[in-house]
Amino acid sequence: ISATGHSYGEPTWSWTGTTGATATFTCANDATHVETVEATITSATTAATCEDAGKTVYTATVTFNGKTYTDTKETSISATGHDYGTPTWSWTGTTGASAKFTCANDTTHVETVEATITSVTTDATCDEAGKTVYTATVTFGGKTYTDTKEVAISATGHDYGTPTWSWTETTGASAKF
């Protein structure tokens, strides 16, 4: 009776994390004939973005009896999320403003939010200037951001007008301005 020869089918793969793998071949004609081959590992990574998860695909490759066999293992990379940080403000005079948020992880992700404007005025006096402080407020990403713009109001100066006269008999007079 002739020897049947070895009949190795598909291997059983064993991974050591993502850095090593072996392929074990067992003869279909005699289960005691086992061959284990150390694999070469390569990897390809798809980077994560702000909104989408990435992944690394590890490929184990062995050559046995003139044939190449591969197995893969995949690990996920979490999406980075947006990192908008501090906005850039744009004012339209004193009646409008907007805050532009640019993601630090992907500068093509830009969000612009229109602001609510409030103002507080300190009136000018004869000797001192006043001012109006305009405050732009937006809420973005659960946080409130503000920016201010100040407009000076010139001091009014004195406007004395016509005096009021006071006489003391016929010998003196005073003018009150």
Contacts in CASP RR format, 6 or more apart in sequence:
PFRMAT RR
TARGET T0000
AUTHOR 0000-0000-0000
METHOD contacts of the structure
MODEL  1
ISATGHSYGEPTWSWTGTTGATATFTCANDATHVETVEATITSATTAATC
EDAGKTVYTATVTFNGKTYTDTKETSISATGHDYGTPTWSWTGTTGASAK
FTCANDTTHVETVEATITSVTTDATCDEAGKTVYTATVTFGGKTYTDTKE
VAISATGHDYGTPTWSWTETTGASAKF
4 29 0 8 1.000
5 27 0 8 1.000
5 29 0 8 1.000
6 27 0 8 1.000
6 29 0 8 1.000
6 30 0 8 1.000
6 33 0 8 1.000
7 27 0 8 1.000
7 28 0 8 1.000
7 29 0 8 1.000
8 25 0 8 1.000
8 26 0 8 1.000
8 27 0 8 1.000
8 28 0 8 1.000
8 35 0 8 1.000
8 64 0 8 1.000
8 65 0 8 1.000
9 25 0 8 1.000
9 26 0 8 1.000
9 28 0 8 1.000
10 69 0 8 1.000
11 23 0 8 1.000
11 24 0 8 1.000
11 25 0 8 1.000
11 37 0 8 1.000
11 62 0 8 1.000
11 64 0 8 1.000
11 69 0 8 1.000
11 71 0 8 1.000
12 23 0 8 1.000
12 24 0 8 1.000
12 26 0 8 1.000
13 21 0 8 1.000
13 22 0 8 1.000
13 23 0 8 1.000
13 24 0 8 1.000
13 39 0 8 1.000
13 60 0 8 1.000
13 71 0 8 1.000
14 21 0 8 1.000
14 22 0 8 1.000
14 24 0 8 1.000
15 21 0 8 1.000
15 60 0 8 1.000
15 71 0 8 1.000
15 73 0 8 1.000
17 73 0 8 1.000
18 41 0 8 1.000
18 43 0 8 1.000
18 56 0 8 1.000
18 58 0 8 1.000
18 73 0 8 1.000
18 75 0 8 1.000
19 41 0 8 1.000
20 38 0 8 1.000
20 39 0 8 1.000
20 41 0 8 1.000
20 60 0 8 1.000
21 39 0 8 1.000
21 41 0 8 1.000
21 60 0 8 1.000
21 71 0 8 1.000
21 73 0 8 1.000
22 36 0 8 1.000
22 37 0 8 1.000
22 38 0 8 1.000
22 39 0 8 1.000
23 36 0 8 1.000
23 37 0 8 1.000
23 39 0 8 1.000
23 60 0 8 1.000
23 62 0 8 1.000
23 64 0 8 1.000
23 69 0 8 1.000
23 71 0 8 1.000
24 34 0 8 1.000
24 35 0 8 1.000
24 36 0 8 1.000
24 37 0 8 1.000
25 34 0 8 1.000
25 35 0 8 1.000
25 36 0 8 1.000
25 37 0 8 1.000
25 64 0 8 1.000
26 33 0 8 1.000
26 34 0 8 1.000
27 33 0 8 1.000
27 34 0 8 1.000
35 64 0 8 1.000
37 62 0 8 1.000
37 63 0 8 1.000
37 64 0 8 1.000
38 62 0 8 1.000
39 60 0 8 1.000
39 61 0 8 1.000
39 62 0 8 1.000
39 71 0 8 1.000
40 60 0 8 1.000
40 61 0 8 1.000
40 62 0 8 1.000
41 58 0 8 1.000
41 59 0 8 1.000
41 60 0 8 1.000
41 61 0 8 1.000
42 58 0 8 1.000
42 59 0 8 1.000
42 61 0 8 1.000
43 56 0 8 1.000
43 57 0 8 1.000
43 58 0 8 1.000
43 59 0 8 1.000
44 56 0 8 1.000
44 57 0 8 1.000
44 59 0 8 1.000
45 54 0 8 1.000
45 55 0 8 1.000
45 56 0 8 1.000
45 57 0 8 1.000
45 77 0 8 1.000
46 54 0 8 1.000
46 55 0 8 1.000
46 56 0 8 1.000
46 77 0 8 1.000
47 54 0 8 1.000
47 77 0 8 1.000
48 54 0 8 1.000
48 77 0 8 1.000
48 78 0 8 1.000
48 79 0 8 1.000
48 80 0 8 1.000
49 79 0 8 1.000
49 80 0 8 1.000
49 105 0 8 1.000
49 106 0 8 1.000
50 79 0 8 1.000
50 80 0 8 1.000
50 81 0 8 1.000
50 82 0 8 1.000
50 103 0 8 1.000
50 105 0 8 1.000
50 106 0 8 1.000
50 109 0 8 1.000
51 79 0 8 1.000
51 81 0 8 1.000
51 82 0 8 1.000
52 79 0 8 1.000
53 76 0 8 1.000
53 77 0 8 1.000
53 78 0 8 1.000
53 79 0 8 1.000
54 76 0 8 1.000
54 77 0 8 1.000
54 78 0 8 1.000
54 79 0 8 1.000
55 74 0 8 1.000
55 75 0 8 1.000
55 76 0 8 1.000
55 77 0 8 1.000
56 74 0 8 1.000
56 75 0 8 1.000
56 77 0 8 1.000
57 72 0 8 1.000
57 73 0 8 1.000
57 74 0 8 1.000
58 72 0 8 1.000
58 73 0 8 1.000
58 74 0 8 1.000
58 75 0 8 1.000
59 70 0 8 1.000
59 71 0 8 1.000
59 72 0 8 1.000
60 70 0 8 1.000
60 71 0 8 1.000
60 72 0 8 1.000
60 73 0 8 1.000
61 68 0 8 1.000
61 69 0 8 1.000
61 70 0 8 1.000
62 68 0 8 1.000
62 69 0 8 1.000
62 70 0 8 1.000
63 69 0 8 1.000
80 105 0 8 1.000
81 105 0 8 1.000
82 103 0 8 1.000
82 105 0 8 1.000
82 106 0 8 1.000
82 109 0 8 1.000
83 103 0 8 1.000
83 104 0 8 1.000
83 105 0 8 1.000
84 101 0 8 1.000
84 102 0 8 1.000
84 103 0 8 1.000
84 104 0 8 1.000
84 111 0 8 1.000
84 140 0 8 1.000
84 141 0 8 1.000
85 101 0 8 1.000
85 104 0 8 1.000
86 145 0 8 1.000
87 99 0 8 1.000
87 100 0 8 1.000
87 101 0 8 1.000
87 113 0 8 1.000
87 138 0 8 1.000
87 140 0 8 1.000
87 145 0 8 1.000
88 99 0 8 1.000
88 100 0 8 1.000
88 102 0 8 1.000
89 97 0 8 1.000
89 98 0 8 1.000
89 99 0 8 1.000
89 100 0 8 1.000
89 115 0 8 1.000
89 136 0 8 1.000
89 147 0 8 1.000
90 97 0 8 1.000
90 98 0 8 1.000
90 99 0 8 1.000
90 100 0 8 1.000
91 97 0 8 1.000
91 136 0 8 1.000
91 147 0 8 1.000
91 149 0 8 1.000
93 149 0 8 1.000
94 117 0 8 1.000
94 119 0 8 1.000
94 132 0 8 1.000
94 134 0 8 1.000
94 149 0 8 1.000
94 151 0 8 1.000
95 117 0 8 1.000
96 114 0 8 1.000
96 115 0 8 1.000
96 117 0 8 1.000
96 136 0 8 1.000
97 114 0 8 1.000
97 115 0 8 1.000
97 117 0 8 1.000
97 136 0 8 1.000
97 147 0 8 1.000
97 149 0 8 1.000
98 112 0 8 1.000
98 113 0 8 1.000
98 114 0 8 1.000
98 115 0 8 1.000
98 138 0 8 1.000
99 112 0 8 1.000
99 113 0 8 1.000
99 115 0 8 1.000
99 136 0 8 1.000
99 138 0 8 1.000
99 140 0 8 1.000
99 145 0 8 1.000
99 147 0 8 1.000
100 110 0 8 1.000
100 111 0 8 1.000
100 112 0 8 1.000
101 110 0 8 1.000
101 111 0 8 1.000
101 112 0 8 1.000
101 113 0 8 1.000
101 140 0 8 1.000
102 109 0 8 1.000
102 110 0 8 1.000
103 109 0 8 1.000
103 110 0 8 1.000
111 140 0 8 1.000
113 138 0 8 1.000
113 139 0 8 1.000
113 140 0 8 1.000
114 138 0 8 1.000
115 136 0 8 1.000
115 137 0 8 1.000
115 138 0 8 1.000
115 147 0 8 1.000
116 136 0 8 1.000
116 137 0 8 1.000
116 138 0 8 1.000
117 134 0 8 1.000
117 135 0 8 1.000
117 136 0 8 1.000
117 137 0 8 1.000
118 134 0 8 1.000
118 135 0 8 1.000
118 137 0 8 1.000
119 132 0 8 1.000
119 133 0 8 1.000
119 134 0 8 1.000
119 135 0 8 1.000
120 132 0 8 1.000
120 133 0 8 1.000
120 135 0 8 1.000
121 130 0 8 1.000
121 131 0 8 1.000
121 132 0 8 1.000
121 133 0 8 1.000
121 153 0 8 1.000
122 130 0 8 1.000
122 131 0 8 1.000
122 132 0 8 1.000
122 153 0 8 1.000
123 130 0 8 1.000
123 153 0 8 1.000
124 130 0 8 1.000
124 153 0 8 1.000
124 154 0 8 1.000
124 155 0 8 1.000
124 156 0 8 1.000
125 155 0 8 1.000
125 156 0 8 1.000
126 155 0 8 1.000
126 156 0 8 1.000
126 157 0 8 1.000
126 158 0 8 1.000
127 155 0 8 1.000
127 157 0 8 1.000
128 155 0 8 1.000
129 152 0 8 1.000
129 153 0 8 1.000
129 154 0 8 1.000
129 155 0 8 1.000
130 152 0 8 1.000
130 153 0 8 1.000
130 154 0 8 1.000
130 155 0 8 1.000
131 150 0 8 1.000
131 151 0 8 1.000
131 152 0 8 1.000
131 153 0 8 1.000
132 150 0 8 1.000
132 151 0 8 1.000
132 153 0 8 1.000
133 148 0 8 1.000
133 149 0 8 1.000
133 150 0 8 1.000
134 148 0 8 1.000
134 149 0 8 1.000
134 150 0 8 1.000
134 151 0 8 1.000
135 146 0 8 1.000
135 147 0 8 1.000
135 148 0 8 1.000
136 146 0 8 1.000
136 147 0 8 1.000
136 148 0 8 1.000
136 149 0 8 1.000
137 144 0 8 1.000
137 145 0 8 1.000
137 146 0 8 1.000
138 144 0 8 1.000
138 145 0 8 1.000
138 146 0 8 1.000
139 145 0 8 1.000
160 177 0 8 1.000
161 177 0 8 1.000
163 175 0 8 1.000
163 176 0 8 1.000
163 177 0 8 1.000
164 175 0 8 1.000
164 176 0 8 1.000
165 173 0 8 1.000
165 174 0 8 1.000
165 175 0 8 1.000
165 176 0 8 1.000
166 173 0 8 1.000
166 174 0 8 1.000
166 175 0 8 1.000
166 176 0 8 1.000
167 173 0 8 1.000
168 174 0 8 1.000
END
